[in-house]
């Protein structure tokens, strides 16, 4: 049983991630239908997703407080209930602000509850340091793997049944998980693996949130989340348009970006495997170097004949795009595991939400100001380089502590 339970809990985190973050990410497929039905501008509709990213980060401290105060059962039920209400509410929306409320705020909080805070708090009780990174990476890969299934499903349902019916289907799928969560043996799950978690929280209370924010490691992890998100989201939303403006066929460009999305969960697991084998600093630096090299390759795509540079971007940027999230979560869990971990990790996750929101906004702003993409790519590279320095310092410190 001891071998089965940890990976069953990884599967649980994965499923809950699909039911929240993956459904939230399908919003991009809904944009044309929503824009037509509400007669709204593209920016007014896409701002909904920006709010989801923002709330997904800034809502994490609340999720952390819930899990520290009330436990894992409450956090999971609240999170999946939020995802259910968000989809159901969106299906009945009659104004754009209804979408902001349902898909931006409520769905964003559902994602905050069922992503990093949940997986780090739960899996940190069941996996030792040398196996935790891969376990977290599998849980984090839910958004990427889920998108492979849910994106075409959403597109099919929208075309055949309409966008409102599609959100009803998503709401029903999420709601079906609530009875399962209510009957799981959470007391046994919260006790964790024998010998890994103290029998009583008072035996290892760990640092408080106030103590954590006064030390550099907390800010190193927070800045890593924020700067990585700026580096990624300043560029990714504009990549498709960039390739089309360079003369690439739309279908070909979309397939290339789909491959990049497929490589993202593989990169999460691969880089985390390298980190777990004792190379946390080298894994972090290698991941950032791959992303920066990918931005350089994209800059060299000048026309339809530049296949080499396009596919280098796909492999390097796509394969490393999501790899830092599990690394940061692993380092945070190893340093702050204790009675106050949920709140501390929630505060660290604020950096991810703010970074995603600022990155998407700054990327669009720089493009509008300059009329091109050079400044956007410079911002991406600069943010990723700073993030590499920040995460590399904490990863190196963790390795020294482990010796």
N, C-alpha and C positions, 0 to 999 in steps of 0.2 A: 504493500500500500504506500510505503514511504516513497517509492520510486514513481508511482503513478500520480500521487496527489499534486506535487509541484507543477508538473506539466499540464495536468488538468486545470490548474489555476491559471497557467499561462493561456490556455485555450479559452478560459472564461474571460480574461482580460481582452483577448483578441476579439471575441464575439461582441463584447460590450463596446469595444472601439469601433467595430463595423456599424453597430446600431446607433452610434452617435456621430463620431467624426466622419466616417465614410458617407453617411447620409447627408451630413452637412456639406461635404465637399461636392456632392452631386449638384449643388446649387448652380454651378456653371452651366450645366446642361439645361436648366430651367430658364436661363436668362432670356433667350429669344421669346419664349412663350409668355413670360411675365412682362417683358417690355411691351409686347403687342397688346396683351389684355388690359394693362394698366395705363397704356399710352404715356409711358414715362421715358425719360432719357436713359441711355445706357449707364451713365455714371450714377443716377439715382437708384437703379436696380443693383448694380454691382457693389454699391456701398453697403448693402445688406451683408455681403460676405465679409467685408472689412470689419463690420461690427462683430460678426461671429468670431473672427480671429482675435479681435481686441478683448472681447468678453471671455474667450477661451483662455486667455492669459491672466487678465485682471480678476477673473472669478476664481482662479485657483486657490488663493488664500482662504476664501470662504469654504471651498471644498475641503481644504486641509483642516480647517477648524471643525467641520462636520465630522470628518473621520477621526480626529483626535478626541472629540467630545462624545460622539454617539456611536462610532464604530463603522465597520465596513458594510454591514447590511444596510444601514441608513444611507450611507453615501451612494451605494449602487442603486438602491430603489429610488432615491431622489434624482439621481442622474438619468436613469432610464425613463422615469416619469416625465422629466423635463424634455427629453428627446421626443417622447410620445406626444406630449402636449404641443410642442413646437410644430411637428409635422401636421397634427390634426388641426391646430389653429391656422396654419398656413393654408390648408385646403379650403378654409372658409373666409380667407382674406378678401376684403372689398376695397382696400386702400393700401398704398405703398407702406404707410407707417405700420400697418398690421404685420407686414413682412419684416420690418425692422424689429418689431417686438418679438415675433415668434421665431423667425429663422436667424435673427441677429442676436438678441439678448437671451431668450430662453434656450435655443439650441446651442448657443455659445457656452452657456453655463452647463448644459448637459455634457458637452464635450470636455469642459474643464473638470467635471466630476468623474468622468469615465476614461480619462486618458492617463497623463503622467502621474497625477496624484494617486490615483487608484493603483496603477501597476507598480509604482515604486513602493508604496506603503504595503501592498499585499505581497508581492514577490520578494521584497527584501526580507520577509519573515521565513521564506522557504528555500532560498538559494544562497550558498556561500559566495564569498567575493569572487572566486575564480570561475563561477558559473553564472553569476548574476547578470553580467552584460548581455550575453546571448539571450537569456530569458526575457529581459526587458526589450531587446531588439525585436524579438518575435512579437511581443505585445504591441510595440510601437508600429510594427509593419502593417497593422490592421487597416490603417487609412489607405495605404498604397494597394494592398492586396484586395481590400474591399472595393476600391474604386474600379478595379479591373472587371468586377462582376456588376456592381451597381450602376456604373455609368451607362453601359449599353442597355441594362434593364430599364433605367429611368428614361432613356431616349425612346425605347420601344413603347413604354407605357404612355409617355407624353404624346407620341404620334398616334397611338391607337385609342387611348382612353382619355387623354387630356391631363394637364398638369395637376389639377385638383384631385382627380382620382389617384394619381401617382403618389401624392402626399398622404392620402388615406391609406394606401397599401403600406407605405413606410411606417405610418403611425401604428397600424395593426401589428406589423412585424416587431416593432419595438415593444409594444404593450404585451406581446406574448411572452416576453422574458421576465416580466414582473413576478408572476407566480413562482417561477423557478428560483428567483433571487430570494423570495420570502421563505422558502423551505430549505435552503442550503444550510449546512451545519456551521454557521459563522463563528460560534465560540471555538470550535476545534480549529477552524481555518485561522482565526486570529492568534491562536497560541503558537502557530508556526512550527518549524522543524525542531525536533528535540536537540537541545544543545546549542541552537543558533539564536534563539530569542529567550530572554529570561522568563521565568514562570510568572513573575510580577513586574509590571512596568516600573515600579519603584526601585527594582534591582538595577536598572540601567535607564535612568530618566533621560540621559542625554542633555545637550544644551537646549536652553529655551530659545524662542525666536529672538528675544531681545539680545541674548548673548551672541547668537549667530550673526546678526547684522552688524555687530561691532568688530568682526574679524574679516580679513581679506578673502578667505576662501568663499564665503557667501557671495561677495561681490564679484569674484572671479567667475563663479558659475552663473550668476545673474547676467553679467555683461556678456558671457559666452552665448547664452540664450538670445539676448537682445541683438547683439551684433551679427550673429549667424542668421537670425531671421531677417534683419535688414539686408544682408548680403544676398539672401536667397529671393525674398519676395520683392525686392526692387527690380529684379530681372525677370523672374519666371512669368509673371502675368503679361509681359510684353514680348516674350520669345516668339510666339506664333506670328504676331504682326510683323516683327523684325524679319523673320524668314520669308514671309509673303512679300514684303517690300524689296527683298533681295532677289525676287523673281522665282522662288521655289514654288512648285505645284502644291496647292493646299492639301491635297490628300497625302502626298509624299511627306510633307512637313508634319502633318498630324500623326502619321504612322511613326515617324522618327521620335516625336515627343511621347507617343504611347510606349515605345520601347524604353525611353528614359524613365517613364513612370514605373514600368515593370522592373527595371534594374534597381530602383530606389530601395524596396524592401530587402533585396539581396545584398545591397551595400550595407544596410543597417546591420544585418546579421554578420556579414563578413568582417566589417571593421570592428564590431563588438567582440567577435571571436578573437581577433588579433589582440584587442585590448585585454581580454580575459587571460590571455596567455602570457601576461606580464609586460605587455608593451603599451600601456595606456597612453603615455606621452607620444610615442612614435605613431600609434594608431590615430591619435587626434591630429597630429601635424600632417600625416599622410592624407587624411581625409580632407583637410583644408587645402593642402597643396593640389589635390585632385580637382576640387571645386574651382580654385583660382585658375588652374590650367584649362579647365573646361570653359571658363569665361573667355580666356584668351583664344581658344579654338573657335568659339562662337563669333568673336570679333573678326576672325579671318574668313568667315563665310561671306563672300561678296556676290555670289551668283549661283545659279543652278549647278554649275560644274564643280563646286567646292564640296563634293561629297565627303572627302577625307576629313575636313575640318568639322563638318556637321556631325559625323558619327563619332569623332573624338569628343565633341561636346556631349553627345548623348551618353557615351560610356563614362567619361570623367565626371561630368556634372551630375548626370542622372544617377550614376552609381554611388555618389557620395552625398547626394542632396539631403537625405534624412538621417545620415549616420551620426550626427552630433547629438541629437536628442537622447538616444539611449546612453551615450557616453556620459552626458551631463547628469542624467538621472542616476546612473550607476555611481558616479563620484559623490553625488549628493546623498544617496542612500548610505554609502559606506562611511561618510563623515558624520552624518546627522541622525542615523538610525536610533530611535528612542521614542519617548512618550510625546515629544513635541514635533516629530518629523513632518507630519502632515502640514502643519502651519508653515514650517520653515520651507519645505519644498514648494508649497503654494506661493510663497513670496518670491522664491527664485523663478517660478514659472511666469510671474508677471512680465519678466524681461522678454519672454517668447511672444506674448500677446502684443505688448507695446512695439516690439521690433517688427513683427509682421505687419501691423497697422502702419507704422512709420515707413517701413520699406516700400510697401505698395504705393503709399501716397508720395513719398519722395521720388520714387522711380518715375511715376507719371509726371510729377512736377518738373523734374529735370528734363524729361523729354519735351515737354511743352515749352520750356524756356529756351532750350538749345536747338530744337527741331531735329535732333538726332539721338543716337544711342550711346555715343562715346562717354558722356558724363555719367550715364546710368551704369555702364560697365566699370568705370573708375570707382564709383561709389560702392558697387558690389565687391570689387577686389579689395578696396581699402577696408571695408567692414569685415570681410572674411579674414584678412590678415590680422586685424586687431583681435578678432575672436580667437584666432589660432594662438596668439600670444597669451591671451587670458586663460583659455582652457588648457593650453600646454603647461602653464605655470602650476595650476592646480593638479593636473595629471602627474606631473613630475613630483610634486609634494606628496601625493598619495603613494607613489611608488617608493619614495624614500621612507615613508612611515611603515610600509609593508616589509621592509628588509629587516 
